[in-house]
Amino acid sequence: MDRAVATGRVGWRSAQGRGTVLTALLRLLQWSALLVVLALMAVPFCWLVLSSFKSNTDFFANPFGLPQAWSLDNYITVLSGEPMLLYLLHSAVASFASTALAIAATTLAAYALQYRFRPRRGVFLLLSFGLFVPVYALMTPYYFIVNDLGLFDSVWGLALVYAGMSAPMSFLIVKTYMDSIPREILEAGRIDGASFHRIFAGIVLPLSVPGMVTAAIFLMIISWNELLFAVLLTQSDAARTVQVAIQFFLAAFHANYPEAFAAMIVAIIPTIVAYVLMSKRIVAGLTTGAVK
């Protein structure tokens, strides 16, 4: 009897030891995968930053080494030579306007789908279908629509296109967050005599702000970094965005890569700052909307 008990204890300890080793190996694999992903993301960015401080000659002589002489000349050239501040302003206007338009439209749509009506599921699928449409398939329709509206080579034309492109994702984020609002709150508002519009303005809209902020940040970053339609729908400094302007430093007969890298850093900084300042709201909006 005692021998059986001792054998059982030894077996249990052996199994416990194997479980501890397996857990340690899984953690090691997780951390290894995390470090690999971090390296894939951080190494190119660090190389971009270091290269932006080099001269063109230094870059071609030693593309992967440290700068021989650290200099801000590339940044000075970027901010003074081309109308970079004007391009940044265009990107900001297009991003803010498209985000405001998309958030306003999709918030109203998401609230309407909180109520049950016959084609409710069909409307939801129709509004979400845009996520599965390739962007390249929309180039020709958007070009002719914007041109017919007289908004070609205009920041407002870009803003309208960006709003249409980002509306499906904005709709899903906002609706997911609205679905997490307890229906008892809406029922209480109806019992108190609140109208359809009053419930939206006084109850649903204030409670949905975190989800709206989350969607707005994603939409602004996407619009800020967009290049395809910015090239297609603009042709002058009157509407050109910062992403299009970066190409000027990589002309066919005069490719100054360090200046282009400096322009890229200037274009990246606003999105990094926005994400760092609003990261807590993003995480809160996504997690709260995902769990009822």
NORGIWO-V700893 format. One record per residue. N is the residue number from 0. RES is the residue in three letters. OMEGA is omega in radians with two decimals (NA if undefined). D_LAST is the distance of its C-alpha to the last C-alpha in Angstrom with 1 decimal. Layout:
n=[N,N]
res=[RES,RES]
omega=[OMEGA,OMEGA]
d_last=[D_LAST,D_LAST]
This chain:
n=[0,1,2,3,4,5,6,7,8,9,10,11,12,13,14,15,16,17,18,19,20,21,22,23,24,25,26,27,28,29,30,31,32,33,34,35,36,37,38,39,40,41,42,43,44,45,46,47,48,49,50,51,52,53,54,55,56,57,58,59,60,61,62,63,64,65,66,67,68,69,70,71,72,73,74,75,76,77,78,79,80,81,82,83,84,85,86,87,88,89,90,91,92,93,94,95,96,97,98,99,100,101,102,103,104,105,106,107,108,109,110,111,112,113,114,115,116,117,118,119,120,121,122,123,124,125,126,127,128,129,130,131,132,133,134,135,136,137,138,139,140,141,142,143,144,145,146,147,148,149,150,151,152,153,154,155,156,157,158,159,160,161,162,163,164,165,166,167,168,169,170,171,172,173,174,175,176,177,178,179,180,181,182,183,184,185,186,187,188,189,190,191,192,193,194,195,196,197,198,199,200,201,202,203,204,205,206,207,208,209,210,211,212,213,214,215,216,217,218,219,220,221,222,223,224,225,226,227,228,229,230,231,232,233,234,235,236,237,238,239,240,241,242,243,244,245,246,247,248,249,250,251,252,253,254,255,256,257,258,259,260,261,262,263,264,265,266,267,268,269,270,271,272,273,274,275,276,277,278,279,280,281,282,283,284,285,286,287,288,289,290,291]
res=[MET,ASP,ARG,ALA,VAL,ALA,THR,GLY,ARG,VAL,GLY,TRP,ARG,SER,ALA,GLN,GLY,ARG,GLY,THR,VAL,LEU,THR,ALA,LEU,LEU,ARG,LEU,LEU,GLN,TRP,SER,ALA,LEU,LEU,VAL,VAL,LEU,ALA,LEU,MET,ALA,VAL,PRO,PHE,CYS,TRP,LEU,VAL,LEU,SER,SER,PHE,LYS,SER,ASN,THR,ASP,PHE,PHE,ALA,ASN,PRO,PHE,GLY,LEU,PRO,GLN,ALA,TRP,SER,LEU,ASP,ASN,TYR,ILE,THR,VAL,LEU,SER,GLY,GLU,PRO,MET,LEU,LEU,TYR,LEU,LEU,HIS,SER,ALA,VAL,ALA,SER,PHE,ALA,SER,THR,ALA,LEU,ALA,ILE,ALA,ALA,THR,THR,LEU,ALA,ALA,TYR,ALA,LEU,GLN,TYR,ARG,PHE,ARG,PRO,ARG,ARG,GLY,VAL,PHE,LEU,LEU,LEU,SER,PHE,GLY,LEU,PHE,VAL,PRO,VAL,TYR,ALA,LEU,MET,THR,PRO,TYR,TYR,PHE,ILE,VAL,ASN,ASP,LEU,GLY,LEU,PHE,ASP,SER,VAL,TRP,GLY,LEU,ALA,LEU,VAL,TYR,ALA,GLY,MET,SER,ALA,PRO,MET,SER,PHE,LEU,ILE,VAL,LYS,THR,TYR,MET,ASP,SER,ILE,PRO,ARG,GLU,ILE,LEU,GLU,ALA,GLY,ARG,ILE,ASP,GLY,ALA,SER,PHE,HIS,ARG,ILE,PHE,ALA,GLY,ILE,VAL,LEU,PRO,LEU,SER,VAL,PRO,GLY,MET,VAL,THR,ALA,ALA,ILE,PHE,LEU,MET,ILE,ILE,SER,TRP,ASN,GLU,LEU,LEU,PHE,ALA,VAL,LEU,LEU,THR,GLN,SER,ASP,ALA,ALA,ARG,THR,VAL,GLN,VAL,ALA,ILE,GLN,PHE,PHE,LEU,ALA,ALA,PHE,HIS,ALA,ASN,TYR,PRO,GLU,ALA,PHE,ALA,ALA,MET,ILE,VAL,ALA,ILE,ILE,PRO,THR,ILE,VAL,ALA,TYR,VAL,LEU,MET,SER,LYS,ARG,ILE,VAL,ALA,GLY,LEU,THR,THR,GLY,ALA,VAL,LYS]
omega=[3.13,-3.13,3.14,3.11,3.13,3.12,3.11,3.13,3.13,3.12,3.14,3.12,3.11,3.11,3.12,3.11,3.10,3.09,3.12,3.11,3.13,3.10,3.11,3.12,3.11,3.09,3.12,3.11,3.13,-3.14,3.10,3.11,3.12,3.14,3.11,3.12,3.12,3.13,3.14,-3.14,-3.01,-3.06,3.10,3.14,3.10,3.09,3.11,-3.13,-3.13,-3.11,-3.12,3.12,-3.11,2.94,-3.13,3.12,3.13,-3.12,-3.12,3.12,-3.09,-3.01,-3.07,3.13,3.09,3.10,3.06,3.09,-3.13,-3.07,3.08,-3.09,-3.13,3.12,3.10,3.11,-3.12,-3.05,-3.09,-3.08,3.09,3.10,-3.05,3.13,3.08,3.11,3.08,3.11,3.11,3.12,-3.14,-3.14,3.14,-3.11,-3.11,-3.10,-3.14,3.13,3.13,-3.14,-3.12,-3.14,-3.14,-3.10,-3.06,3.06,3.09,3.13,3.14,3.12,3.13,-3.12,3.00,3.13,-3.08,3.02,-2.91,-3.10,-3.05,-3.12,3.11,3.10,3.12,3.13,3.14,-3.14,-3.14,-3.04,-3.12,3.12,-3.06,3.13,3.12,-3.12,-3.11,3.13,-3.09,-3.06,-3.10,3.10,-3.13,-3.13,-3.11,3.13,-3.13,3.13,3.14,3.11,-3.12,-3.09,3.09,-3.08,-3.14,3.09,-3.11,3.03,3.06,-3.13,3.13,3.12,3.14,3.12,3.11,3.13,-3.02,-3.09,-3.12,3.13,3.10,3.14,-3.12,-3.12,-3.10,-3.13,3.10,3.12,3.13,3.13,3.13,3.10,-3.12,-3.14,3.11,3.13,3.12,3.12,3.11,3.10,3.12,3.13,3.12,3.08,3.14,-3.14,3.11,-3.11,-3.14,3.10,3.13,-3.05,-3.03,-3.06,-2.99,-3.08,3.11,-3.13,-3.09,-3.08,3.11,3.11,3.11,3.11,3.10,3.12,-3.11,-3.13,3.11,-3.11,3.13,3.13,3.12,-3.13,-3.13,-3.06,-3.07,-3.11,-2.99,-3.10,3.05,3.07,-3.06,-2.95,3.10,3.12,-3.13,3.12,-3.12,-3.11,-3.05,-3.12,-3.05,3.13,3.08,-3.09,-3.13,-3.12,-3.11,-3.12,3.13,3.13,-3.03,-3.05,3.13,-3.10,3.09,-3.04,3.11,3.08,3.08,3.11,3.09,3.10,3.10,3.12,3.11,3.14,-3.09,-3.02,-3.12,-3.14,3.11,3.14,-3.14,-3.13,-3.13,-3.11,-3.04,-3.06,3.14,3.12,3.13,-3.13,-3.14,-3.13,-3.12,-3.08,-3.14,3.13,-3.08,-3.09,3.09,NA]
d_last=[52.6,52.3,52.7,49.8,47.6,48.6,47.9,44.4,43.7,45.1,42.9,39.8,40.6,41.4,38.0,36.3,38.3,37.5,33.7,34.2,36.2,33.6,30.8,33.2,33.9,30.3,29.7,33.0,31.9,28.6,30.5,33.2,30.8,29.2,32.7,33.8,31.0,31.7,35.4,34.9,33.2,35.2,38.7,39.1,37.8,40.2,43.0,42.2,42.5,45.7,47.3,46.7,49.2,51.9,54.8,55.1,58.0,56.3,53.2,55.4,57.5,54.7,51.3,49.4,51.1,50.8,52.5,56.2,55.9,52.7,52.8,50.8,53.1,50.6,48.1,50.9,52.0,48.5,48.0,51.6,53.0,50.4,48.6,45.5,44.3,44.6,42.6,39.9,39.9,39.6,36.6,34.9,35.6,34.5,31.2,30.4,31.6,29.7,26.4,26.8,27.8,25.0,22.2,23.8,24.1,20.8,18.9,21.0,20.4,16.6,16.9,19.4,17.2,14.7,17.6,18.9,22.4,24.5,24.5,20.8,20.2,23.5,22.8,19.5,21.6,24.4,22.6,21.1,24.5,25.9,24.1,26.5,29.6,31.9,32.8,36.5,36.4,35.7,38.6,41.3,39.4,38.1,41.6,43.3,40.7,40.9,44.7,45.1,43.1,45.5,42.9,44.3,44.9,42.6,39.6,38.1,38.5,36.6,33.9,33.6,33.5,30.9,28.6,29.0,28.4,25.2,23.7,21.9,20.0,19.3,18.0,15.5,14.2,14.1,12.7,9.8,9.1,10.1,7.8,4.9,7.7,8.1,11.0,13.0,13.8,15.3,17.1,18.5,19.8,21.5,23.0,24.4,26.1,24.3,25.1,23.1,24.1,23.8,20.1,19.6,21.8,21.0,17.3,15.3,17.6,17.5,13.7,13.7,16.5,14.8,13.7,17.1,18.8,17.3,18.5,21.8,22.7,22.3,24.3,26.9,27.5,27.9,30.2,32.2,32.9,33.7,37.3,38.0,37.8,39.2,42.3,42.5,42.2,44.1,47.8,48.9,48.0,46.9,43.5,43.4,40.4,40.5,39.5,42.5,44.7,44.2,46.2,49.3,49.8,50.0,52.8,55.0,58.0,56.5,53.5,52.6,49.7,49.3,49.1,46.5,44.5,44.8,43.6,40.6,39.8,40.2,37.8,35.2,35.3,33.4,30.3,30.4,30.7,27.8,25.5,26.7,26.3,22.8,21.4,19.2,17.6,17.2,15.4,13.2,12.4,11.7,9.6,7.4,7.1,6.7,3.8,0.0]
